[in-house]
Amino acid sequence: MKDIKLNYDYIIIGAGVSGCIVAERLCSRGKNVLLLEAGKFFYSKNFLTKEVDSNSQMYWNGGIELNSNASIGLIRPKVVGGGSIINGGLLDPFDDLALEGFKDITDIDFFSLNSLNPYYEKINSLTTIEKIPEEYANLNSKIFKQGFKANGFQCASLERGQKNCPYSDGVDCITCLSGCPTNSKQSTMTTYLREALKNGAKIFSEFKVKQVDNSSRESIKVSGHDKNLKQWTFSCNKLILASGAIGNSKLLINSGFKNKNIGKNFYTHPQYMLMAEFDHEVNAYKGPLQNYKSDDLNFRKKGFKLENVFAPPAAISALFNGVGDEFFSCLKNINKFGSIEVCIRDENPGEIKVGRNNKTIVYKELSDLDKKKRDLGFDAIKNILYSQGAKRVIEGDFGIGLHLMGGCSIGSEEKKSVFAPDFSMYEDKRISCADSSIFPNAPGINPSLTIMALSIKFAEELHE
Ligand SMILES: Cc1cc2nc3c(=O)[nH]c(=O)nc-3n(C[C@H](O)[C@H](O)[C@H](O)COP(=O)(O)OP(=O)(O)OC[C@H]3O[C@@H](n4cnc5c(N)ncnc54)[C@H](O)[C@@H]3O)c2cc1C
């Protein structure tokens, strides 16, 4: 690799949401930073347009990893920009309920709106957040909004990290799940990473970190291999873990770190999609994917929220029950299907382990209370869809985990957590983390904006 040295002040493992932000904050203060990222570097012009290609090239393990009893599919990005390249781009701050939940478990005072608001605000300097204009709402979104009204539920326009999306040119945002071709989506690759690189950050993409060796007092060694399987070892004074809940847990376990909490307290906000068939065309995949979100205090208290997303064909086909003709008749009529999903605030923690042949094993199940939340969500969705004339509603029984959180939780007590309130690791103060893996429980709200806020807070305090 051109220009890549072997020693750095800071090495960041993972160039996703957190990694790119920490890199930008450190480089803007003149620090010497290397990012190591397993995924490829794609640009707006070469994002993959076929689902089969993006699944295999932009996600770990071909697009989906299963929990131990195959009831939940875990979707984990592997691309420069991480989740921000392939996600829905919805950016919501936490509410008091989420932050009080974090504070109760961790006993950390900065989990409050007063403390985090200045960091949420800082995100606006590099990231544009917009509402999608109502005039572009597709029929699936209109069904969502009207169904909420008909049932007395509250919904609101959602806020998305995007800038001047050319809806009037007829863009279909479903393609953005493989990267936004118009560069409107505010991925950390187009915002923070771009700035970090201008300020001297180095990035080594398609580099898989395999081992962290902290046995020497002088420096921490990080080793792994590039796309040609050539082995490299880098050293740094300070190591920042930003490879997500599964990435960090796996790396620390494989590297022989002893803290018994590593891999524990893993949450996913399991989501279940219900597909509804109508007499008429819905074309849920056209235009913006979704315009509105549930904003109902009653749902929030009961532990679920609703979204009206859709997915590309291979993903959607996994949600139809049945085989043979029954299955194909659904696919043939795909343009007549709308969809609403329930996303639950899971209370039952899972655990990430590493099995034989370095295989990731994720134990994660719904407790009876979690199932109750899901079923309450199903009831609300059916009421919404039938009130809008759905002929039938197909209940998905397969959960999807998009928000992978925890595994290395933060907290004031070493015996219950992996990272301390200053984001440093209890086992070695030279190693820190502010990504999704430090979440102590499931907030029940889209996690990205808070990962961004915590990453800014961490990087600025680290510098001080
Ligand atoms: C389809 C989808 C839709 C979503 N929609 C939303 C949404 O609308 N709003 C929202 O808030 N959240 C959404 N999320 C979740 C959100 O994207 C994640 O919570 C967020 O990306 C987590 O940020 P992170 O920095 O912890 O990790 P990531 O962004 O996942 O970054 C981790 C990076 O580390 C790299 N890595 C892992 N292991 C290694 C290794 N050993 N060596 C080198 N690199 C490694 C990975 O390749 C990855 O690029 C969605 C997720 C998905 C999958």
The ligand as a Gaussian input file, in Angstrom:
#p B3LYP/6-31G(d) Opt

LIG

0 1
 C      -30.185000      -2.303000       6.271000
 C      -29.900000      -1.443000       7.487000
 C      -30.676000      -0.312000       7.717000
 C      -30.430000       0.473000       8.845000
 N      -31.128000       1.639000       8.986000
 C      -30.801000       2.485000       9.996000
 C      -31.421000       3.744000      10.094000
 O      -32.230000       4.143000       9.254000
 N      -31.073000       4.540000      11.139000
 C      -30.159000       4.152000      12.080000
 O      -29.897000       4.909000      13.026000
 N      -29.552000       2.960000      11.988000
 C      -29.821000       2.130000      10.967000
 N      -29.148000       0.940000      10.849000
 C      -28.145000       0.591000      11.870000
 C      -26.860000       1.403000      11.743000
 O      -26.393000       1.384000      10.414000
 C      -25.798000       0.831000      12.701000
 O      -26.320000       0.890000      14.010000
 C      -24.481000       1.611000      12.625000
 O      -23.925000       1.520000      11.346000
 C      -23.478000       1.071000      13.637000
 O      -22.343000       1.899000      13.585000
 P      -20.925000       1.366000      14.076000
 O      -19.954000       2.472000      13.914000
 O      -21.073000       0.766000      15.419000
 O      -20.569000       0.159000      13.106000
 P      -20.615000       0.033000      11.469000
 O      -21.182000       1.254000      10.856000
 O      -21.271000      -1.258000      11.227000
 O      -19.072000      -0.042000      11.114000
 C      -18.252000      -1.101000      11.507000
 C      -17.207000      -1.305000      10.416000
 O      -16.166000      -2.141000      10.953000
 C      -15.724000      -3.023000       9.939000
 N      -15.101000      -4.201000      10.554000
 C      -15.723000      -5.141000      11.323000
 N      -14.810000      -6.070000      11.719000
 C      -13.613000      -5.703000      11.181000
 C      -12.298000      -6.271000      11.217000
 N      -12.031000      -7.401000      11.900000
 N      -11.301000      -5.655000      10.539000
 C      -11.542000      -4.497000       9.850000
 N      -12.776000      -3.929000       9.783000
 C      -13.787000      -4.519000      10.442000
 C      -16.999000      -3.352000       9.177000
 O      -16.706000      -3.827000       7.887000
 C      -17.773000      -2.025000       9.189000
 O      -17.525000      -1.262000       8.034000
 C      -29.394000       0.111000       9.764000
 C      -28.623000      -1.028000       9.523000
 C      -28.874000      -1.804000       8.397000
 C      -28.017000      -3.029000       8.183000

